[in-house]
Amino acid sequence: MAGPVLEMRSISKSFPGVKALSEVNLTVAAGEVHAICGENGAGKSTLMKVLSGVYPHGSYEGEILFEGEPCQFKDIRASEQRGIVIIHQELALVPYLSIAENVFLGNEHASRGIISWHRTLTHAAELLRQVGLDESPHTRIADLGVGKQQLVEIAKALAKKVKLLILDEPTAALNDEDSRKLLDLILELKAQGISCIIISHKLNEIARVADSVTILRDGQTIETIAIGPEGISEDRIIRGMVGRDLEHRYPERTPEIGELAFEVEDWSVRHPIDQQRMVVDGASLNVRSGEIVGIAGLMGAGRTELAMSVFGRSYGRWASGTVRLHGREIRTRTVPEAIGHGIAYVTEDRKQLGLNLIDDISRNISLSALGKVARFGRVNRHEETKVAESFRRTMNIKAPTVFTRTGTLSGGNQQKVVLSKWIFAGPEVLILDEPTRGIDIGAKAEIYTVIADLAAQGKAVLVISSELPELLGLCDRIYTMAEGRITGEVARADATQESLMRLMTMSAASSNEQV
Amino acid sequence: MAQTETTPDSSPMAPQADPGPSLGGVLARALRGNVRQYGMLVALALIVVLFQIWTDGILLQPLNITNLIQQNGYILILAIGMMIVIIAGHIDLSVGSLAAFVGAAAAVMMVKQHLPWPVAMVIALVIGALAGAWQGFWIAYLGIPSFIVTLAGMLLFRGGTQILLQGQSVAPFPKGFQSISSGFLPEVGPRTNYHNLTLLLGLAVLAVAILQEVRGRRQTVSYGLEPLPIALFLTKLAVITTAVVAFTMLLASYHGVPIVLLILGALLVGFGYLMRNSIIGRHTYAIGGNEPAAKLSGVKSKRVVFLAFVNMGVLAALAGLVFAARLNAGTPQAGINFELEAIAAAFIGGASASGGVGTVMGAIIGGLVLGVLNNGMSLVGVGTDYQQVIKGLVLLAAVGFDVYNKRRAGS
């Protein structure tokens, strides 16, 4: 194989409070398909954003060589001019423009600002043939399925004379048939000399198309494995992905597990727009009081969707399923109903869904249970302040006063505010979705202690997390999810990172094979 | 009366992190986060002083102050409702037309059908509530943008007005009805040089205001929170006292308190309290600040938004009645551009275009800034053409200043 088309050397990138990448090296040979694997948060997307200029030169350390030349991209346009094109998991197409308009968006066939439709359409038709998409260039994007939209994205990349194509989770939203077609196309492009980086959680796909695979973990390169003609075993990749040291400290606790408290049975949810897709498919789980139960799963496994749907049907369209509390079926059709039954959901997205960032700490904490500091509909500001003040102390929220706007707090302190809000609501069941995402180690340890305390008080706690050591350190029992299904249930004593990862990467296709 | 209302962040429970902070530090902290509203209060004071000098003292003459209140009453009523709608993250373009429609309906009921005027007023307010419910239904429950729904409402109610009145003004109204706009508090007791009841009312307002402040301070202490330093607290009481006394004397030396001011004062106190202290008020802020987060916290956002529009409808109706009473006629041309004045008042008074921010007091301050500008410029002989230009620039400057401030604060 020819020399490297891309070399990224000692790339480091920090965000306030977090080191996202540390001395990462990546070498992609010309004309190969190079896979990048790693858990959620391992730094895959950050690395690609560095490469494509989303994070401009100067905001990271290290150097990038493309076709042997050092590159200093100041934005996406600069990297695209060199022939590096990234296709994100969330497609960047304008739904109400045609295929042809989208393919050449920002890159129009035009002279003096006037678009030549003739050239646009003929070129678009040519590109569509190349990617094997049998649609008129006039078709609106909104009328295409996700699989075909993905092909339009690739045609758009080709229009930019792509040399290195980066695909971030390209098949996450695709069905088997579309996935197969897409992978074939990647191999076809490779034959035409286009190099490709593919980020994927689906190990069987990597085994099928990739020539080599680089594994990232906690922002560091673990290893690069060349895949020979004999292929690679999924276990080999998993070993690299999860071999993380258990560095965080987890509170010592002796669980006092009581009665069955919270049960979800046969829960199914349809995608809000694409009604054919079952985002959650017949999921059942239960939590006892005093127990901490984890849900492990990779991006797109349907964990958050399951939790939000159970919590007042806040995601997608409910298709089937029941919720029971202490053995009695309860209605959780709306959020107030769910809260009324003592369920709390701490969202993974605290900025968008957890906090009112323009309001202060005290008013954020009281929001979901204002009735507790009010009489006859009148909020007692003094009482509210007192409550917030006591949470500020017990949760160690680092802010000058409870009148500090939550938007100015660090991630860890914001998370403590959100947790305070839900603890104040006095729930019996807490669903914590990625409770420690994006926060520093100190705050993480504090939050683990809070979670352990909640369980000790007899609450049923369900923790969704992408960090396997966290689940292993915290939970009494762990469920795994993949593609909307519960694929396993493991007691803490029997769980290892490897065994969980195997269950988490079990696709419907491969699980069928096993049966 | 307006001066007795305190804003939430100036309440004596302004917190302190460290013991014994400097006076300036406390002041700065009490003011922070509310720069725009305090800024506008200062701006209002400056504008008043400026025009007071420019008009050789005419501006603050009792007659002119009374005029000012009566001329701007209906805009201020609208601004209160508009502020709440904007806090919830919406907008209402229909209020001018709705005010006209309700005024027209009241005119038809009183003049043509000879209904007693109190009955007509109640029916008119119900019509306003129904119109608000109609719009709130489309916005809250069907998810149609409020801009579109109320733009439709603007046309709808304007057309309805013309249909009701058949293109003609309907007049005159009974005396009792006219007094809601041009009437005054009745006079009692011996003849003095001042309006007795107004003096008594001013005294009562002052007593209640000081009592509230003292009680608030005592509560703050009883909850173990640190109150405002005593010096600052006394200064605050002195300012309140001076303002109430001065304003009372001013009004009492003419005809006394206009009825409109009583209505406005009641609305200001009522809605100020509602937005500050009630659960539904708090929910309104939460929805405007982050609707998805509010929903996931169990806030029934649809109902709250619906009610905000019902309330706007009622207030638009009230404004329509006051305006009709002032004109002593229901006319097809009533209420034109009222929505723009009300929206401008809300934004000048500290609302945020993205919702979640603002106070009822702010709407009043914003409305007064516009009102004093109008009145002052007319007094010194600036034509309406230039008045519009200046008001436009003031709106832009007020919001621009705020955006600049926020950006500098890094938020």
Chai-1 contact restraints between the chains, C-beta under 6 A:
chainA,res_idxA,chainB,res_idxB,connection_type,confidence,min_distance_angstrom,max_distance_angstrom,comment,restraint_id
A,V335,B,G298,contact,1.0,0.0,6.0,A-B,restraint_1
A,P336,B,G298,contact,1.0,0.0,6.0,A-B,restraint_2
A,I339,B,G298,contact,1.0,0.0,6.0,A-B,restraint_3
A,L353,B,P292,contact,1.0,0.0,6.0,A-B,restraint_4
A,L353,B,A293,contact,1.0,0.0,6.0,A-B,restraint_5
A,L353,B,L296,contact,1.0,0.0,6.0,A-B,restraint_6
A,G354,B,A293,contact,1.0,0.0,6.0,A-B,restraint_7
A,L355,B,A293,contact,1.0,0.0,6.0,A-B,restraint_8
A,N356,B,A286,contact,1.0,0.0,6.0,A-B,restraint_9
A,N356,B,G289,contact,1.0,0.0,6.0,A-B,restraint_10
A,N356,B,N290,contact,1.0,0.0,6.0,A-B,restraint_11
A,N356,B,A293,contact,1.0,0.0,6.0,A-B,restraint_12
A,I358,B,G289,contact,1.0,0.0,6.0,A-B,restraint_13
A,I358,B,G356,contact,1.0,0.0,6.0,A-B,restraint_14
A,D359,B,G289,contact,1.0,0.0,6.0,A-B,restraint_15
A,L367,B,A286,contact,1.0,0.0,6.0,A-B,restraint_16
A,L367,B,S297,contact,1.0,0.0,6.0,A-B,restraint_17
A,S368,B,S297,contact,1.0,0.0,6.0,A-B,restraint_18
A,S368,B,G298,contact,1.0,0.0,6.0,A-B,restraint_19
A,L370,B,I279,contact,1.0,0.0,6.0,A-B,restraint_20
A,L370,B,R282,contact,1.0,0.0,6.0,A-B,restraint_21
A,A374,B,I279,contact,1.0,0.0,6.0,A-B,restraint_22
A,G377,B,S278,contact,1.0,0.0,6.0,A-B,restraint_23
A,G377,B,I279,contact,1.0,0.0,6.0,A-B,restraint_24
A,R378,B,N277,contact,1.0,0.0,6.0,A-B,restraint_25
A,V379,B,N277,contact,1.0,0.0,6.0,A-B,restraint_26
A,V379,B,R282,contact,1.0,0.0,6.0,A-B,restraint_27
A,H382,B,Q219,contact,1.0,0.0,6.0,A-B,restraint_28
A,H382,B,Y223,contact,1.0,0.0,6.0,A-B,restraint_29
A,K386,B,Y223,contact,1.0,0.0,6.0,A-B,restraint_30
A,P400,B,A17,contact,1.0,0.0,6.0,A-B,restraint_31
A,T401,B,P15,contact,1.0,0.0,6.0,A-B,restraint_32
A,T401,B,A17,contact,1.0,0.0,6.0,A-B,restraint_33
A,F403,B,P15,contact,1.0,0.0,6.0,A-B,restraint_34
A,G407,B,S411,contact,1.0,0.0,6.0,A-B,restraint_35
